[in-house]
Amino acid sequence: MEIVSTVALNGPDELSLAYTPGVAQVCEAIAADPSLTQHYTWVPNTVAVVTDGTAVLGLGDIGPAAAMPVMEGKAVLFKQFGGVDAIPICLATTDTDEIIETVARLAPSFGGINLEDISAPRCFEIEERLKERLDIPVFHDDQHGTAVVALAALQNALRLTGRNPESTRVVISGAGAAGVAVARILLEAGIKDLAVTDRKGVLHSSRGDLTPVKKALAVDTADHFGRSGSLADVLVGADVYIGVSGGTVPEEYVATMAADSIIFGLANPTPEVHPDVAHRHARVVATGRSDFPNQINNVLAFPGIFRGAFDVHATAITENMKLAAADALAQLVGDDLAEDHIIPSPFDPRVGPAVSAAVAAAARRDGVARR
């Protein structure tokens, strides 16, 4: 990675324009009208990619220094697929209040904040409090990027198998950042019968060991249909399984699912249900890996989401903006829909523009666009 100028700097006239004395005129103009930052600095096209290194890929808590390569990679993806400049920031603290305070103090330098690889349940509080405090988009990609792409793929898988959201039974294993976000976006998209499991079984309100986040999710999911028990119990007759937990789901559990079932095993590098096993029982199979068809890859979402938000100077990323991104991704597949093609490739040049346009339009509808 490197930072380069967008204008030439070859002689004294250009130097005096880019720095002293010319730069002072821009400073004075912004001091008089801070909104001019959006027009005369890099701020409106720059996102901070922020981590504390506690939940890096499948490696876990490896610390901020070891997390830097992933944050650099994320910054490259922002630029390549969204034309968004990104700066990796690895914080030497895991304290929730310190992270929030640090990011809030850095915020004037950025048009948006992309939280990355911060462990649950702290990630939920950090995101919510920053969203309340800042007037720029705050987005935890491990949650919402995964959720957007998973929803897009599921919409096409449901279309392929002749199902509608209202009558589809879904089971999600994993109640961390991704699991909670996937569950929430599926509810927004019309899924009714949804059970989320963690290591101790189905989240339901009669369990006394639930965090506030899990408790709220239980009320909105399994409680509605009286679902309880283990993963094995709720997989019986289920139409859809989405794994965001790691571990392995025994084949005998998978075999009890409904005919023409849908299995998304998204753990990396080892899916919860290996595609070879899944294909023996399911009609549509997706993973998080690039060496199998139907990769659920966050890069399909976050560059276009920020591009669209930045294009309209959005103050936030709303639920409708995320739903619009998912719809745009799903629609790109079009008539090419097939069991091994339910989601576009990250290298499809239509992806970024389609997502950004949909997100920008949704931001205007939701009243969070400043232009």
WOZI-V666906 format. One record per pair of residues at least 24 apart in sequence whose C-alpha atoms are under 10 Angstrom apart, sorted by the first residue. I is the first residue (numbers start at 0). J is the second residue. If there is no record, write none. Layout:
BEGIN
i;j
I;J
I;J
END
This chain:
BEGIN
i;j
0;71
0;72
0;74
0;75
0;86
1;75
2;84
2;86
36;107
36;108
36;110
37;110
37;309
37;312
40;108
40;109
41;84
41;108
41;109
41;110
42;84
42;106
42;107
42;108
42;109
42;110
42;111
42;309
43;83
43;84
43;108
43;109
43;110
43;111
43;135
43;308
43;309
43;310
43;311
43;312
43;313
44;82
44;83
44;84
44;85
44;109
44;110
44;111
44;305
44;306
44;308
44;309
44;310
44;312
45;74
45;77
45;78
45;82
45;83
45;84
45;85
45;86
45;108
45;109
45;110
45;111
45;112
45;305
45;306
45;309
46;74
46;77
46;83
46;84
46;85
46;86
46;87
46;106
46;108
46;109
46;110
46;111
46;112
46;113
46;114
46;135
46;136
46;137
46;305
46;309
47;74
47;84
47;85
47;86
47;87
47;88
47;102
47;105
47;106
47;108
47;109
47;110
47;111
47;112
47;113
47;114
47;115
47;137
48;73
48;74
48;77
48;85
48;86
48;87
48;88
48;89
48;111
48;112
48;113
48;114
48;115
48;116
48;138
48;139
48;140
49;86
49;87
49;88
49;89
49;90
49;98
49;102
49;112
49;113
49;114
49;115
49;116
49;117
49;139
50;87
50;88
50;89
50;90
50;91
50;92
50;93
50;98
50;113
50;114
50;115
50;116
50;117
50;118
51;88
51;89
51;90
51;91
51;92
51;93
51;94
51;98
51;114
51;115
51;116
51;117
51;118
52;89
52;90
52;91
52;92
52;93
52;115
52;116
52;117
52;118
53;92
53;93
53;115
53;116
53;117
53;118
53;119
54;115
54;116
54;117
54;118
54;119
54;141
55;115
55;116
55;117
55;118
55;141
56;115
56;116
56;141
56;266
56;267
56;268
57;116
57;245
57;266
57;267
57;268
57;269
58;267
59;116
59;117
59;118
60;116
60;117
60;118
62;89
62;90
62;91
62;92
62;93
63;88
63;89
63;90
63;91
63;92
63;93
63;116
64;88
64;89
64;90
64;91
65;89
66;90
66;115
66;116
69;115
69;116
70;115
70;116
73;113
73;115
73;298
73;301
73;302
74;302
76;298
76;299
76;301
76;302
77;298
77;301
77;302
77;303
77;305
77;306
78;302
78;306
79;302
79;351
80;298
80;299
80;300
80;301
80;302
80;303
80;306
80;345
80;346
80;347
80;348
80;350
80;351
80;352
81;298
81;299
81;300
81;301
81;302
81;303
81;304
81;305
81;306
81;307
81;350
81;351
81;352
81;354
81;355
82;302
82;303
82;305
82;306
82;351
83;302
83;303
83;305
83;306
83;309
84;109
84;110
84;306
85;109
85;110
85;111
85;112
85;113
86;112
86;113
87;113
87;115
88;114
88;115
89;115
93;117
93;118
93;121
94;121
94;125
95;121
95;122
95;124
95;125
95;128
96;121
96;124
96;125
96;128
97;125
98;125
98;129
99;124
99;125
99;126
99;127
99;128
99;129
99;132
100;125
100;128
100;129
100;132
102;129
102;133
103;128
103;129
103;132
103;133
106;133
106;134
106;135
107;133
107;135
109;135
109;136
110;134
110;135
110;136
110;137
110;305
110;308
110;309
110;312
110;313
110;314
111;135
111;136
111;137
111;138
111;305
111;308
111;309
111;312
111;313
111;314
111;315
111;316
112;136
112;137
112;138
112;139
112;305
113;137
113;138
113;139
113;140
113;141
113;301
113;305
114;138
114;139
114;140
114;141
114;142
115;139
115;140
115;141
115;142
116;140
116;141
116;142
116;176
117;141
117;176
118;175
118;176
119;174
119;175
119;176
119;177
119;179
119;212
120;174
120;175
120;176
120;210
120;211
120;212
120;213
121;176
122;175
122;176
123;175
123;176
123;179
123;180
123;212
124;212
130;314
130;315
130;316
131;315
133;314
133;315
134;313
134;314
134;315
134;367
135;308
135;309
135;312
135;313
135;314
135;315
135;316
135;367
136;304
136;305
136;308
136;309
136;312
136;313
136;314
136;315
136;316
136;317
136;367
137;305
137;314
137;315
137;316
137;317
138;301
138;304
138;305
138;315
138;316
138;317
139;176
139;177
139;180
139;301
140;176
140;177
140;180
140;297
140;298
140;300
140;301
141;175
141;176
141;177
141;178
141;180
141;297
142;175
142;176
142;177
142;178
142;179
142;180
142;181
142;183
142;297
143;176
143;177
143;178
143;179
143;180
143;181
143;183
143;184
143;297
143;300
143;301
143;318
143;321
144;177
144;180
144;181
144;295
144;296
144;297
144;298
144;299
144;300
144;301
144;302
144;304
144;321
144;324
144;325
145;176
145;177
145;178
145;180
145;181
145;243
145;265
145;287
145;295
145;296
145;297
145;298
145;299
145;300
145;301
146;176
146;177
146;178
146;179
146;180
146;181
146;182
146;183
146;184
146;185
146;295
146;297
146;300
146;321
146;322
146;325
147;180
147;181
147;184
147;185
147;295
147;296
147;297
147;299
147;300
147;301
147;304
147;320
147;321
147;322
147;323
147;324
147;325
147;326
147;328
148;181
148;294
148;295
148;296
148;297
148;298
148;299
148;300
148;301
148;321
148;322
148;324
148;325
148;326
148;328
148;329
148;342
148;343
149;181
149;184
149;185
149;241
149;263
149;265
149;285
149;286
149;287
149;294
149;295
149;296
149;297
149;325
149;329
149;342
150;181
150;182
150;184
150;185
150;188
150;295
150;321
150;322
150;324
150;325
150;326
150;328
150;329
151;295
151;300
151;322
151;323
151;324
151;325
151;326
151;327
151;328
151;329
151;330
151;331
151;332
151;341
151;342
151;343
152;263
152;283
152;285
152;293
152;294
152;295
152;325
152;326
152;328
152;329
152;332
152;340
152;341
152;342
152;343
153;185
153;239
153;241
153;261
153;262
153;263
153;283
153;285
153;325
153;329
153;341
153;342
154;185
154;188
154;325
154;326
154;328
154;329
154;330
154;341
154;342
155;283
155;326
155;328
155;329
155;330
155;332
155;333
155;336
155;337
155;338
155;340
155;341
155;342
156;239
156;260
156;261
156;262
156;282
156;283
156;284
156;285
156;329
156;336
156;337
156;338
156;339
156;340
156;341
156;342
157;238
157;239
157;260
157;261
157;283
157;341
158;336
158;341
159;259
159;282
159;283
159;336
159;337
159;338
159;341
160;238
160;258
160;259
160;260
160;261
160;282
160;283
160;338
161;259
162;238
163;189
163;190
164;188
164;189
164;190
164;191
164;192
165;189
165;190
165;191
165;192
166;190
166;191
166;192
166;238
167;191
167;192
167;193
167;237
167;238
167;239
168;192
168;193
168;194
168;233
168;234
168;236
168;237
168;238
168;239
168;240
168;256
168;257
169;193
169;194
169;195
169;233
169;234
169;236
169;237
169;238
169;239
169;240
169;241
169;261
169;262
170;194
170;195
170;196
170;201
170;221
170;230
170;233
170;234
170;235
170;237
170;238
170;239
170;240
170;241
170;242
170;262
171;195
171;196
171;197
171;201
171;230
171;233
171;234
171;239
171;240
171;241
171;242
171;243
171;244
171;263
171;264
172;196
172;197
172;198
172;200
172;201
172;230
172;240
172;241
172;242
172;243
172;244
172;245
172;246
172;248
172;264
172;271
173;197
173;198
173;200
173;201
173;241
173;242
173;243
173;244
173;245
173;246
174;198
174;201
174;202
174;212
174;213
174;216
174;242
174;243
174;244
175;212
175;213
175;243
175;244
176;243
177;242
177;243
177;244
178;241
178;242
178;243
178;244
179;212
179;213
179;216
179;243
181;241
181;243
182;216
182;219
182;220
182;241
183;216
183;219
183;220
183;318
184;318
184;319
184;321
184;322
184;325
185;322
186;219
186;220
187;318
187;319
187;322
188;319
188;322
188;325
188;326
190;220
191;219
191;220
191;221
191;223
191;224
192;219
192;220
192;221
192;222
192;223
192;224
192;225
192;226
192;237
193;217
193;219
193;220
193;221
193;222
193;223
193;224
193;226
193;233
193;237
193;239
194;219
194;220
194;221
194;222
194;223
194;224
194;225
194;226
194;227
194;230
194;233
194;234
194;237
194;240
195;220
195;221
195;226
195;227
195;230
195;233
195;241
195;242
196;221
196;227
196;228
196;229
196;230
196;233
196;242
196;244
197;229
197;230
197;244
198;229
198;230
198;244
198;246
199;228
199;229
199;230
200;227
200;228
200;229
200;230
200;231
200;232
200;233
201;226
201;227
201;228
201;229
201;230
201;231
201;232
201;233
202;226
202;227
202;228
202;229
203;227
203;228
231;255
231;256
236;260
237;261
238;262
238;281
239;263
239;281
239;283
240;264
240;272
240;281
240;284
241;265
241;266
241;271
241;272
241;285
241;286
242;266
242;270
242;271
242;272
242;286
243;267
243;270
243;271
243;287
244;270
244;271
245;269
245;270
245;271
245;272
246;270
246;271
246;272
247;271
247;272
247;273
248;272
248;273
249;276
250;276
250;277
250;279
250;280
253;277
253;279
253;280
253;281
254;279
254;280
254;281
255;280
256;280
256;281
257;281
258;282
259;283
260;284
261;285
261;338
262;286
263;287
263;293
263;294
263;295
264;288
264;294
264;295
265;294
265;295
265;296
282;338
282;339
283;337
283;338
283;339
283;340
283;341
284;338
284;339
284;340
284;341
285;338
285;339
285;340
285;341
285;342
289;344
291;339
292;338
292;339
292;340
292;341
292;342
292;344
293;338
293;339
293;340
293;341
293;342
293;343
293;344
294;339
294;340
294;341
294;342
294;343
294;344
294;345
295;341
295;342
295;343
295;344
295;345
296;342
296;343
296;344
296;345
297;345
298;344
298;345
298;346
298;350
298;351
299;324
299;325
299;328
299;342
299;343
299;344
299;345
299;346
299;347
299;350
299;351
299;354
300;324
300;325
300;327
300;328
300;345
300;350
300;351
300;354
300;355
301;351
301;354
301;355
302;350
302;351
302;352
302;354
302;355
303;350
303;351
303;352
303;353
303;354
303;355
303;356
303;357
303;358
303;359
304;351
304;352
304;353
304;354
304;355
304;356
304;357
304;358
304;359
305;351
305;354
305;355
305;358
305;359
306;351
306;352
306;354
306;355
306;356
306;358
306;359
307;351
307;352
307;353
307;354
307;355
307;356
307;357
307;358
307;359
307;360
307;361
307;362
308;355
308;356
308;357
308;358
308;359
308;360
308;361
308;362
308;363
308;367
308;368
308;369
309;355
309;358
309;359
309;368
309;369
309;370
310;355
310;356
310;358
310;359
310;368
310;369
310;370
311;356
311;358
311;359
311;360
311;362
311;363
311;367
311;368
311;369
311;370
312;359
312;362
312;367
312;368
312;369
312;370
313;358
313;359
313;362
313;363
313;365
313;366
313;367
313;368
313;369
313;370
314;362
314;366
314;367
314;368
314;369
315;362
315;365
315;366
315;367
315;368
316;358
316;359
316;361
316;362
316;365
316;367
316;368
317;358
317;361
317;362
317;365
317;366
317;367
318;361
318;362
318;365
319;357
319;358
319;360
319;361
319;362
319;364
319;365
320;354
320;355
320;357
320;358
320;359
320;360
320;361
320;362
320;363
320;364
320;365
321;354
321;357
321;358
321;361
321;362
322;357
322;358
322;361
323;353
323;354
323;355
323;356
323;357
323;358
323;359
323;360
323;361
323;362
324;350
324;351
324;353
324;354
324;355
324;356
324;357
324;358
324;359
324;361
325;354
325;357
325;358
326;353
326;354
326;357
327;351
327;352
327;353
327;354
327;355
327;356
327;357
327;358
328;353
328;354
328;357
END
